[in-house]
Amino acid sequence: MSNDVFVWMDQTRGQIDPIAWEALGAGRRVAEGLGGQLVGLVLGEQVDALAEQAIQYGADRVFVADDATLYGFRLEPYAAVIVELARANEPAALVMGASHSGLELSAYVAAKLGVGLAPDCTDLAVEKGALFATRPALIGNVFARVCFGDARPNVVTVRRRAFPVPEMDPGRSGERVDVEAVMAEDNIPTQIEGVEIAESEVSLSDAKIVVSGGRGVGGPEGFAPIKALADALGGAMGASRAAVDAGWIPYAHQVGQTGQTVQPDLYIACGISGAIQHLAGMKTSGLIVAINQDAEAPIFQYAHYGIVGNLFEYVPALTEVFRARLARSE
């Protein structure tokens, strides 16, 4: 059994998810605490460049599985490679980003290995040779500190934008180890029949600024000023479950317990009452601004700044001001 820390590099068809670099930074912290190496796991097809980048971002060693069966993310072939590597090398910990793929993959791998899992962590620490993970619970009202049993590896996923991205060093060197894919195509129970590319927009999960609308926007047309403000700020547009359930905006924009969890530097909630399900997805934002006509709306209990008034008056006014100021600063 080693003190090495494995980090899965989340990527989609050769395009790295930024959460992979954040996971690598979190893994470095754990590896240094345990006195082991930081090992990147790069799975995909034609991923030589990603393997090199993983070393430049801090990996001491990289396992590379380059195979056509790994081109698009599928749970079974990805998990098979990681489980085999974990059994053969016995790392102390396995770190993944808490993306949609990472959450699914981490749970499956932990179950296959019979080890503990701490999902959606906001902090990792090593004390007396043991890993402790901190994660929000009860809609973010408390933080649970999780320790693991004797079974290894300790599997954790890290919340997006909770850990800093390590600095890239183009001159850094490391070891590359090529490994084979484990599952043949005929044995993989799922197939990718096609890929639909979404319209080019700022990613909600990666955005540093999110402007969201809720029931208070009144209908699909009410999201026009919300999007205008998000565009002016270079941010992403979100929505509450109530607006999504009403069919005013696609589910991809939903923030909350049954949608996406976001942690932007700035979150502007427009016409959102602040139901507990919505708070679960944005409560840990750096700065929260609420605009609502109801002065008693629960969202104001969590907002750093609040505007009690008609969003259709204040949002366009804010958009105009930000456009003018940002234009002058360019």
C-alpha positions as CSV (number, residue, x, y, z in Angstrom):
1,M,0.0,0.0,0.0
2,S,1.4,3.4,-1.0
3,N,0.8,7.0,0.1
4,D,0.3,8.1,-3.5
5,V,-2.8,10.1,-4.5
6,F,-4.6,9.4,-7.7
7,V,-6.5,12.2,-9.5
8,W,-8.9,11.4,-12.4
9,M,-8.5,14.0,-15.2
10,D,-12.1,14.8,-16.3
11,Q,-12.2,15.6,-20.0
12,T,-14.7,15.4,-22.8
13,R,-13.4,14.4,-26.3
14,G,-10.0,15.9,-25.6
15,Q,-11.4,19.1,-23.9
16,I,-10.4,19.2,-20.2
17,D,-13.0,20.2,-17.7
18,P,-11.4,23.0,-15.5
19,I,-12.5,21.0,-12.4
20,A,-9.7,18.5,-13.3
21,W,-7.0,21.1,-12.5
22,E,-8.8,22.0,-9.3
23,A,-8.9,18.3,-8.3
24,L,-5.2,18.1,-9.1
25,G,-4.5,21.0,-6.8
26,A,-6.5,19.4,-4.1
27,G,-4.7,16.1,-4.7
28,R,-1.3,17.8,-4.4
29,R,-2.3,19.1,-0.9
30,V,-3.2,15.5,0.2
31,A,-0.1,13.9,-1.4
32,E,2.2,16.3,0.4
33,G,0.5,15.6,3.6
34,L,0.8,11.9,3.2
35,G,4.3,12.0,1.7
36,G,3.3,10.3,-1.5
37,Q,3.3,11.1,-5.2
38,L,0.6,12.9,-7.1
39,V,-0.6,10.6,-10.0
40,G,-2.9,11.7,-12.8
41,L,-5.3,9.3,-14.5
42,V,-5.8,10.4,-18.2
43,L,-8.4,8.2,-20.0
44,G,-9.6,8.9,-23.5
45,E,-8.5,8.8,-27.1
46,Q,-5.6,10.8,-28.5
47,V,-4.9,12.4,-25.1
48,D,-1.1,12.8,-25.4
49,A,-1.5,16.6,-24.9
50,L,-3.7,16.2,-21.8
51,A,-1.2,13.8,-20.3
52,E,1.6,16.4,-20.8
53,Q,-0.6,19.1,-19.3
54,A,-1.3,17.0,-16.2
55,I,2.4,16.9,-15.5
56,Q,2.7,20.6,-16.2
57,Y,-0.1,21.3,-13.6
58,G,1.6,19.2,-10.9
59,A,1.4,15.5,-11.5
60,D,4.5,13.5,-10.7
61,R,3.4,10.5,-12.7
62,V,0.6,10.0,-15.2
63,F,-1.2,6.7,-16.1
64,V,-2.5,7.1,-19.7
65,A,-5.2,4.8,-21.2
66,D,-5.5,5.9,-24.8
67,D,-8.1,3.8,-26.6
68,A,-11.1,4.3,-28.9
69,T,-13.4,2.7,-26.3
70,L,-12.6,5.7,-24.0
71,Y,-13.3,8.4,-26.5
72,G,-16.6,9.6,-24.9
73,F,-17.3,9.1,-21.2
74,R,-19.0,5.9,-20.4
75,L,-19.2,4.7,-16.9
76,E,-18.3,1.0,-17.3
77,P,-15.0,1.2,-19.4
78,Y,-13.8,4.2,-17.4
79,A,-14.5,2.6,-14.1
80,A,-12.9,-0.7,-15.2
81,V,-9.5,1.0,-15.9
82,I,-9.5,3.0,-12.6
83,V,-10.5,0.0,-10.5
84,E,-7.7,-2.1,-12.0
85,L,-5.2,0.6,-11.5
86,A,-6.3,1.1,-7.9
87,R,-6.1,-2.6,-7.1
88,A,-2.6,-2.9,-8.7
89,N,-1.1,0.2,-7.2
90,E,-3.0,0.6,-3.9
91,P,-3.1,4.4,-3.6
92,A,-4.0,6.1,-0.4
93,A,-6.6,8.3,-2.0
94,L,-8.5,8.9,-5.2
95,V,-9.7,12.4,-6.0
96,M,-12.2,13.4,-8.7
97,G,-14.0,16.7,-9.5
98,A,-17.6,16.8,-8.5
99,S,-18.9,17.1,-12.1
100,H,-21.8,15.0,-13.3
101,S,-19.3,12.4,-14.6
102,G,-17.1,12.6,-11.5
103,L,-20.0,12.1,-9.1
104,E,-21.3,9.1,-11.0
105,L,-17.8,7.6,-11.6
106,S,-16.6,8.1,-8.0
107,A,-19.7,6.3,-6.5
108,Y,-19.4,3.4,-8.9
109,V,-15.6,3.0,-8.3
110,A,-16.0,3.2,-4.5
111,A,-18.7,0.6,-4.5
112,K,-16.6,-1.7,-6.7
113,L,-13.6,-1.3,-4.4
114,G,-15.6,-1.5,-1.2
115,V,-14.2,1.7,0.1
116,G,-15.5,5.0,1.6
117,L,-16.6,8.0,-0.4
118,A,-16.9,11.6,0.6
119,P,-18.6,13.6,-2.2
120,D,-18.7,17.3,-2.9
121,C,-15.9,18.3,-0.6
122,T,-14.9,21.9,0.1
123,D,-11.7,21.1,2.1
124,L,-9.2,18.3,2.5
125,A,-6.7,17.9,5.2
126,V,-4.2,15.3,6.4
127,E,-3.8,14.9,10.2
128,K,-1.5,12.2,11.7
129,G,-1.4,10.4,8.4
130,A,-5.2,10.3,8.0
131,L,-7.3,12.1,5.4
132,F,-10.2,14.3,6.7
133,A,-12.7,15.7,4.2
134,T,-15.1,18.6,4.9
135,R,-18.4,18.8,3.0
136,P,-21.6,20.8,3.4
137,A,-24.6,19.1,4.8
138,L,-28.2,20.0,5.6
139,I,-28.5,22.5,2.7
140,G,-25.2,24.1,3.7
141,N,-26.3,25.0,7.2
142,V,-23.6,22.8,8.7
143,F,-20.3,21.3,7.5
144,A,-19.6,17.7,8.2
145,R,-16.0,16.6,8.8
146,V,-15.6,13.1,7.4
147,C,-12.9,10.5,8.3
148,F,-12.4,7.2,6.6
149,G,-12.0,3.6,7.7
150,D,-9.1,1.3,7.1
151,A,-10.1,0.4,3.5
152,R,-8.2,2.3,0.8
153,P,-8.2,4.3,-1.3
154,N,-10.2,7.1,0.3
155,V,-12.4,8.4,-2.5
156,V,-13.4,12.0,-2.6
157,T,-14.9,14.4,-5.1
158,V,-14.2,18.1,-4.7
159,R,-16.7,20.9,-5.3
160,R,-16.2,23.1,-8.3
161,R,-14.3,26.3,-7.6
162,A,-13.6,25.3,-4.0
163,F,-9.9,24.6,-4.6
164,P,-7.5,26.9,-6.5
165,V,-6.0,25.8,-9.8
166,P,-2.3,25.1,-9.5
167,E,0.1,27.2,-11.5
168,M,1.1,25.6,-14.8
169,D,4.9,25.0,-15.3
170,P,5.7,24.3,-19.0
171,G,9.2,23.1,-18.0
172,R,8.0,20.6,-15.5
173,S,8.8,16.9,-16.1
174,G,7.2,13.7,-14.9
175,E,6.8,10.0,-15.6
176,R,4.3,8.7,-18.1
177,V,3.0,5.1,-17.9
178,D,0.8,3.8,-20.7
179,V,-1.8,1.2,-19.7
180,E,-4.4,-0.8,-21.7
181,A,-8.1,-0.4,-21.8
182,V,-9.8,-3.1,-19.8
183,M,-13.1,-3.6,-21.6
184,A,-13.5,-4.6,-25.2
185,E,-16.2,-2.6,-27.2
186,D,-18.4,-5.7,-27.5
187,N,-18.5,-6.0,-23.7
188,I,-19.5,-2.5,-22.9
189,P,-23.3,-2.4,-22.2
190,T,-23.8,1.3,-23.2
191,Q,-23.2,2.9,-26.6
192,I,-22.9,6.5,-27.7
193,E,-25.1,7.0,-30.7
194,G,-24.6,10.7,-31.2
195,V,-23.5,14.0,-29.6
196,E,-25.5,17.2,-29.6
197,I,-23.5,20.3,-29.0
198,A,-25.3,23.0,-27.0
199,E,-25.3,26.6,-28.2
200,S,-22.2,28.5,-27.1
201,E,-22.9,30.1,-23.8
202,V,-21.0,30.7,-20.5
203,S,-21.0,27.4,-18.6
204,L,-23.2,27.7,-15.5
205,S,-21.0,25.4,-13.5
206,D,-17.8,27.3,-14.3
207,A,-19.2,30.9,-14.2
208,K,-17.7,33.4,-11.8
209,I,-21.0,35.4,-12.1
210,V,-24.5,33.9,-12.2
211,V,-27.7,35.8,-12.7
212,S,-30.8,33.8,-12.0
213,G,-34.5,34.3,-12.4
214,G,-37.4,32.7,-10.5
215,R,-41.1,32.7,-10.4
216,G,-41.0,36.5,-10.1
217,V,-40.0,36.9,-13.8
218,G,-43.6,35.9,-14.7
219,G,-43.0,33.9,-17.8
220,P,-40.5,32.9,-20.5
221,E,-40.3,36.5,-21.7
222,G,-39.2,37.6,-18.2
223,F,-35.9,35.9,-18.7
224,A,-34.9,38.4,-21.4
225,P,-33.7,41.1,-18.9
226,I,-32.0,38.3,-16.8
227,K,-30.0,37.2,-19.8
228,A,-29.2,40.7,-20.7
229,L,-27.7,41.4,-17.3
230,A,-25.8,38.1,-17.3
231,D,-24.4,38.9,-20.8
232,A,-23.4,42.4,-19.6
233,L,-21.4,40.9,-16.7
234,G,-19.9,38.1,-18.8
235,G,-21.8,35.6,-16.6
236,A,-24.2,32.7,-16.9
237,M,-27.9,32.6,-16.6
238,G,-29.5,30.4,-14.0
239,A,-33.1,29.7,-12.8
240,S,-35.1,28.3,-9.9
241,R,-36.9,25.0,-10.0
242,A,-40.2,26.9,-10.1
243,A,-39.3,28.6,-13.3
244,V,-38.0,25.4,-14.9
245,D,-41.1,23.4,-13.8
246,A,-43.3,26.0,-15.3
247,G,-41.6,25.4,-18.7
248,W,-40.2,29.0,-18.9
249,I,-36.6,27.9,-19.3
250,P,-34.7,24.6,-19.9
251,Y,-33.6,22.4,-17.1
252,A,-29.9,23.0,-17.9
253,H,-30.2,26.4,-16.2
254,Q,-31.7,25.1,-12.9
255,V,-29.8,25.9,-9.8
256,G,-30.6,24.0,-6.6
257,Q,-30.8,20.6,-4.9
258,T,-32.2,18.9,-8.0
259,G,-30.3,21.1,-10.4
260,Q,-26.7,22.4,-10.5
261,T,-24.6,23.5,-7.5
262,V,-22.8,26.7,-8.2
263,Q,-20.3,28.7,-6.2
264,P,-19.6,31.9,-8.2
265,D,-18.0,35.0,-6.9
266,L,-21.2,36.8,-7.5
267,Y,-24.8,35.4,-7.5
268,I,-27.7,37.7,-8.4
269,A,-31.1,36.2,-7.6
270,C,-34.0,38.0,-9.4
271,G,-37.6,37.2,-8.4
272,I,-36.4,34.2,-6.4
273,S,-38.1,33.7,-3.0
274,G,-35.3,31.5,-1.6
275,A,-36.8,28.1,-1.1
276,I,-34.5,25.7,0.7
277,Q,-34.0,23.6,-2.4
278,H,-32.7,26.6,-4.3
279,L,-30.4,27.7,-1.4
280,A,-28.8,24.3,-1.5
281,G,-27.4,25.0,-4.9
282,M,-26.0,28.6,-4.4
283,K,-25.7,29.3,-0.7
284,T,-21.9,29.2,-0.7
285,S,-21.5,31.8,-3.4
286,G,-19.0,34.5,-2.6
287,L,-21.4,37.5,-2.8
288,I,-25.2,37.1,-3.0
289,V,-27.5,39.9,-4.2
290,A,-31.2,39.5,-4.1
291,I,-33.9,41.5,-6.0
292,N,-37.5,40.8,-4.9
293,Q,-40.7,42.7,-4.3
294,D,-41.4,40.8,-1.1
295,A,-39.3,42.2,1.8
296,E,-40.0,39.0,3.8
297,A,-38.7,36.6,1.1
298,P,-36.3,34.1,2.7
299,I,-33.6,34.9,0.1
300,F,-32.9,38.1,2.0
301,Q,-31.7,36.2,5.0
302,Y,-28.8,34.9,3.0
303,A,-28.1,37.9,0.7
304,H,-25.2,40.2,1.4
305,Y,-27.1,43.0,-0.5
306,G,-30.8,43.2,-1.2
307,I,-33.1,45.3,-3.3
308,V,-36.8,45.3,-2.4
309,G,-38.5,46.3,-5.6
310,N,-39.7,45.4,-9.1
311,L,-37.0,43.4,-10.9
312,F,-38.2,44.7,-14.2
313,E,-37.2,48.2,-13.1
314,Y,-33.9,47.4,-11.3
315,V,-32.4,44.7,-13.6
316,P,-32.5,46.8,-16.8
317,A,-31.1,49.7,-14.9
318,L,-28.3,47.6,-13.5
319,T,-27.6,46.3,-17.0
320,E,-27.3,49.8,-18.4
321,V,-24.9,50.9,-15.7
322,F,-22.7,47.8,-16.0
323,R,-22.5,48.1,-19.7
324,A,-21.4,51.7,-19.5
325,R,-18.8,51.1,-16.8
326,L,-17.4,47.9,-18.3
327,A,-17.1,49.6,-21.7
328,R,-15.1,52.4,-20.1
329,S,-12.8,50.0,-18.4
330,E,-11.9,48.0,-21.5
